[in-house]
Amino acid sequence: MEKRLCLSIITFVLLSAIASAEIIYSGEVTGSPSDWTSSTNAYIGDWGYGTVTVNSGDDIVSRSGRIGYSGDGEVTIDGLSSSWQMSNNIYVGYIGYGVTGKLNITNGASVLNDEASVGFGSDTSGTVEVKGLQSTWQTDRLYVGHRGQGTLKISGGAQVNCREAYAGYYTNASGAIEIDGQGSTLNSDLSVNIGNFAGSGSLSIQHGAVFSASSVNVGAGGLGVVNVSGIDSKLICRDGSLNIGRGVKGGIVNISNQGLVIADDIDTGYYHGFDTDDYGYVNIESGGTLAILGDIDDSIFQFLTKVDGDEVIRFWDYGLSDWSFITNATMNEDYLLEYISDMDSELYGYTQLTVI
């Protein structure tokens, strides 16, 4: 009796392991994902709803991926060592009217592809969620809201790496990038545009998340809004400028609650103050810090030599209950300026402006 019980338990455990490692798919999917090869153009949601789930260390490969082609589609890659590798592009929300696509990369899984378009078609929407420690997405050029609506969410210590990125690329497109939590990062080798051409883009960095790029363009033709909030939350321009409001729709960077923005300098471009109050501004609330390269802490006017104009940086004036230009503030009462000379500091060689 005991032998039969032990055998039953072992059989149950083995069957459970096999079931948990299955590659599960349903609906309108290009064949069985287990049979895909590096030459397969994989469609998930081809003229109807389709789903694929890969978990417990399994992996799939294909040439490309189209999630939500002409029907809604969703792919989940879940669990440590689970992966999907593509030699070509991935589209999340492709061309169908009202089509939605979703890609989930969770709990240590990884996805690797060439270019990525989230919300490719003008009438589509796409969402990519990368969540959990060791979860990674490696892509070349990244479009969040290419012609349609796109959202990228990074949380729980997940990491996304790309060569360059755009949020809200074409006219009427909208793209939102949300990075949340300690260890959650988005790193771009080259520049990132938030609000490109006549699109609308947003970037949120909060609760200790980090965003890093060679340079950042906020409102690069379209409307761009960036929010950096929370202890250890950082926007880092590694090798260049923070460019704000370089198109006719403008850009805003908001820094609050011990958030930090690091840049060599700030350029507001040609359209600053074109026809509204919301063109090319850095708004710093209490506890927010802006760090600019150079020993420029003698006065706010010296600091502003690295900023394109005196009417760019604003602080929240509690007396007015409104934004006011930093030149109207009083040093050591409303804000602090400090050059960082500690060679061990991340901000060595920078001057930081912190609103009190």
C-alpha atoms as one frame of an Amber mdcrd trajectory, in Angstrom:
protein
   0.000   0.000   0.000   2.838   2.388   0.980   4.712   1.568  -2.275   1.609
   2.339  -4.349   1.104   5.604  -2.465   4.732   6.631  -3.019   4.486   5.698
  -6.706   1.297   7.740  -7.058   2.912  10.746  -5.425   5.999  10.508  -7.670
   3.807  10.122 -10.757   1.725  13.131  -9.731   4.840  15.271  -9.183   6.314
  14.258 -12.545   3.081  14.894 -14.408   2.693  18.251 -12.667   6.221  19.221
 -13.734   5.529  18.223 -17.339   2.255  20.131 -17.359   3.855  23.230 -15.858
   6.560  23.201 -18.523   4.088  23.038 -21.393   4.002  25.580 -24.173   0.317
  26.374 -24.266  -1.432  28.028 -27.180  -4.971  28.561 -28.387  -6.954  30.315
 -31.076  -5.464  31.974 -34.130  -1.772  31.082 -33.842   0.739  30.103 -36.529
   0.935  26.367 -35.883   2.432  25.012 -32.680   5.014  27.346 -31.104   7.049
  24.260 -30.229   7.552  23.726 -33.948   8.552  27.291 -34.768  12.032  27.811
 -36.189  14.279  30.772 -36.908  12.522  31.133 -40.280   8.960  31.259 -38.864
   7.016  34.511 -39.025   4.809  33.948 -36.004   1.284  35.389 -35.878  -0.645
  35.416 -32.595  -4.131  36.766 -33.216  -4.374  36.309 -36.986  -7.957  37.242
 -37.969  -9.126  36.144 -34.528  -8.060  35.936 -30.886  -4.885  33.978 -30.144
  -2.699  33.307 -27.116   0.650  31.684 -26.360   2.087  30.931 -22.910   5.631
  29.703 -22.288   6.690  28.880 -18.751   8.996  26.943 -16.418  12.172  27.251
 -18.445  10.833  26.430 -21.901  11.859  28.490 -24.901  10.590  29.279 -28.373
  12.289  30.777 -31.429  10.996  32.477 -34.554  12.087  34.899 -37.238   9.549
  37.553 -36.176   6.469  37.994 -34.036   3.138  39.730 -34.651   0.939  39.808
 -31.561  -2.504  41.119 -32.451  -2.215  41.003 -36.237  -5.797  41.419 -37.400
  -7.292  39.937 -34.251  -6.395  40.431 -30.602  -3.394  38.496 -29.330  -1.451
  37.908 -26.134   1.854  36.193 -25.379   3.188  35.417 -21.903   6.780  34.330
 -21.330   6.963  33.416 -17.657   9.546  31.981 -15.288  13.306  31.851 -14.941
  15.043  30.744 -18.171  11.809  30.850 -20.193  12.528  32.757 -23.386  11.480
  33.836 -26.861  14.207  34.682 -29.339  13.642  36.378 -32.693  16.176  37.347
 -35.337  13.838  40.000 -36.761  11.134  42.406 -35.554   8.276  42.079 -33.094
   4.963  43.948 -33.383   2.526  44.194 -30.479  -0.747  45.483 -31.960  -0.205
  45.338 -35.728  -2.727  46.561 -38.307  -6.359  45.610 -37.670  -8.912  48.261
 -36.687  -9.260  48.292 -32.905  -6.823  45.394 -32.535  -4.971  44.977 -29.238
  -1.780  43.086 -28.569  -0.053  42.278 -25.300   3.325  40.805 -24.397   4.080
  39.763 -20.798   7.654  38.983 -19.702   7.531  37.921 -16.077   9.312  36.196
 -13.190  12.791  35.965 -14.714  11.812  35.305 -18.348  13.530  36.961 -21.322
  12.695  38.119 -24.847  15.230  39.010 -27.529  14.412  40.579 -30.901  15.543
  43.172 -33.443  13.231  46.197 -33.713  10.080  46.398 -31.620   6.858  48.292
 -32.326   4.203  48.543 -29.614   1.021  49.914 -31.170   2.203  49.757 -34.780
  -0.977  50.460 -36.748  -2.829  53.756 -36.440  -5.954  52.060 -35.044  -4.194
  49.554 -32.801  -3.043  49.457 -29.205  -0.214  47.455 -27.718   1.091  46.803
 -24.227   4.345  45.228 -23.085   4.793  44.443 -19.408   8.205  43.378 -18.102
   7.915  42.434 -14.455  10.016  40.775 -11.772  13.665  40.237 -10.900  15.805
  38.949 -13.795  13.022  39.559 -16.307  14.644  41.133 -19.363  13.732  42.453
 -22.787  16.538  43.107 -25.250  15.604  45.002 -28.397  17.210  47.242 -30.998
  15.093  50.270 -31.944  12.003  50.518 -29.732   8.765  52.287 -30.684   6.134
  52.679 -27.963   3.137  54.109 -29.799   4.441  53.863 -33.370   1.310  54.994
 -35.209  -1.211  53.824 -32.611  -1.309  53.635 -28.819   1.514  51.916 -26.982
   2.401  51.268 -23.354   5.574  49.816 -21.840   5.537  48.915 -18.131   8.722
  47.903 -16.304   8.463  46.926 -12.643   9.654  44.671  -9.848  13.343  44.910
 -10.738  12.929  44.046 -14.436  15.291  45.420 -17.088  14.776  46.621 -20.661
  17.732  47.379 -22.924  17.514  48.983 -26.359  19.658  50.838 -28.877  17.296
  53.821 -29.119  13.674  54.475 -28.251  10.649  56.588 -29.177   7.424  57.157
 -27.246   4.644  58.593 -29.420   6.370  58.419 -32.788   4.056  59.503 -35.618
   1.255  62.063 -35.853  -1.620  61.209 -33.466   0.319  58.322 -31.949   0.593
  58.113 -28.164   3.196  56.243 -26.170   3.668  55.804 -22.419   6.729  54.328
 -20.689   6.327  53.530 -16.992   9.293  52.408 -14.875   8.457  51.589 -11.273
  10.409  50.266  -8.309  13.944  49.667  -7.100  16.091  47.828  -9.648  13.667
  48.488 -12.503  15.601  50.022 -15.397  15.392  51.090 -18.998  18.753  51.618
 -20.671  19.197  53.026 -24.182  22.583  53.056 -25.914  21.639  56.128 -27.943
  18.987  58.837 -27.618  15.371  58.538 -26.489  12.581  60.756 -27.860   9.484
  61.346 -25.736   6.870  62.865 -28.075   8.252  62.610 -31.604   7.021  64.400
 -34.752   3.407  65.256 -33.855   2.868  62.338 -31.484   2.412  62.449 -27.708
   4.761  60.650 -25.348   5.180  60.278 -21.604   7.833  58.795 -19.335   7.279
  58.010 -15.652  10.172  57.051 -13.361   9.180  56.371  -9.774   9.885  54.515
  -6.525  13.623  54.091  -7.157  13.531  53.179 -10.853  16.304  54.317 -13.218
  16.191  55.494 -16.835  19.463  55.947 -18.698  20.212  57.135 -22.245  22.946
  58.919 -24.136  20.655  61.942 -24.469  16.946  62.575 -23.999  14.607  64.653
 -26.160  11.323  65.609 -24.494   8.880  67.091 -26.980  10.963  66.322 -30.071
   8.341  67.635 -32.480   5.386  66.315 -30.518   4.256  66.720 -26.926   6.477
  65.128 -24.294   6.027  64.850 -20.517   8.485  63.264 -18.071   7.877  62.658
 -14.343  10.706  61.648 -12.001   9.557  61.004  -8.442  10.745  59.142  -5.377
  13.958  58.339  -3.516  16.650  56.940  -5.877  14.467  57.567  -8.946  16.775
  58.850 -11.688  16.797  60.082 -15.259  20.396  59.978 -16.517  21.656  61.581
 -19.734  25.015  59.831 -19.855  26.833  61.646 -22.641  24.749  64.603 -23.692
  21.967  67.079 -23.293  18.467  67.010 -21.950  16.555  68.623 -24.821  13.104
  69.935 -23.953  10.419  71.396 -26.200  12.223  71.244 -29.523   8.993  71.065
 -31.510   5.770  73.007 -31.735   3.965  70.980 -29.055   6.584  71.352 -26.337
   7.929  69.378 -23.402   7.826  69.300 -19.605  10.116  67.555 -17.101   8.745
  67.294 -13.551  11.085  66.397 -10.667   9.679  65.752  -7.201   9.952  63.841
  -3.924  13.767  63.310  -4.063  13.773  62.397  -7.728  17.006  63.194  -9.626
  17.738  64.273 -13.210  21.361  64.249 -14.446  22.490  65.928 -17.679  25.452
  67.740 -19.235  23.241  70.714 -20.039  19.678  71.656 -21.001  18.598  72.843
 -24.435  15.044  74.065 -24.994  15.322  74.366 -28.780  13.625  76.793 -31.120
   9.990  76.811 -29.987  10.345  77.632 -26.300   7.357  79.695 -25.201   5.808
  79.530 -28.684   2.145  80.051 -27.795   1.481  78.591 -24.359   2.940  78.328
 -20.858   3.824  74.701 -21.354   6.830  74.741 -23.680  10.268  73.572 -22.590
  10.191  73.698 -18.803  11.824  71.836 -15.926   9.502  71.945 -12.908  11.169
  71.100  -9.590   9.068  70.498  -6.494  10.333  70.234  -2.924  13.053  67.598
  -2.632  13.637  67.345  -6.374  17.187  67.688  -7.738  18.612  68.687 -11.111
  22.341  67.980 -11.607  24.251  69.729 -14.416  27.859  69.025 -15.421  30.382
  71.615 -14.239  31.490  73.670 -11.235  28.687  76.239 -11.437  27.455  76.721
  -7.875  28.473  80.365  -7.265  24.994  81.615  -8.153  21.831  80.576  -9.907
  22.867  82.705 -12.858  26.139  80.786 -13.188  24.169  77.557 -13.006  21.884
  78.813 -15.763  24.835  79.292 -18.131  24.409  75.560 -18.811  20.679  76.009
 -19.437  19.157  77.512 -22.582  17.490  80.546 -21.020  16.576  81.974 -17.619
  12.892  81.074 -17.980  13.277  77.306 -18.156  13.663  76.036 -14.586  10.697
  76.633 -12.297  10.038  75.868  -8.629   6.743  75.524  -6.813   6.158  78.800
  -5.013   3.916  78.002  -2.029   3.273  81.702  -1.472   1.787  82.021  -4.960
   0.469  78.450  -5.128   1.919  78.354  -8.627   5.090  77.719 -10.583   7.652
  80.514 -10.554  10.994  80.872 -12.324  13.990  79.824 -10.249  15.474  83.313
 -10.724  12.679  84.585  -8.453  13.726  82.229  -5.657  16.180  82.881  -2.816
  19.289  80.736  -2.525  19.530  78.737   0.731  15.880  79.485   1.462  14.076
  78.128  -1.593  16.885  76.068  -3.101  20.444  74.815  -2.584  23.344  74.766
  -5.041  26.264  72.398  -4.446  29.214  71.324  -6.568  30.063  67.672  -5.928
  33.837  67.256  -5.490  33.749  63.764  -3.966  35.399  61.528  -6.573  33.488
  58.519  -5.228  30.122  60.145  -5.826  27.945  59.363  -8.826  27.609  63.130
  -9.211  31.320  63.944  -9.118  31.941  66.952 -11.346  28.281  68.012 -11.338
  26.514  70.885  -9.621  23.179  69.961  -8.121  20.205  72.274  -7.718  17.807
  71.041  -5.035  14.542  72.764  -4.252  13.930  72.881  -0.520
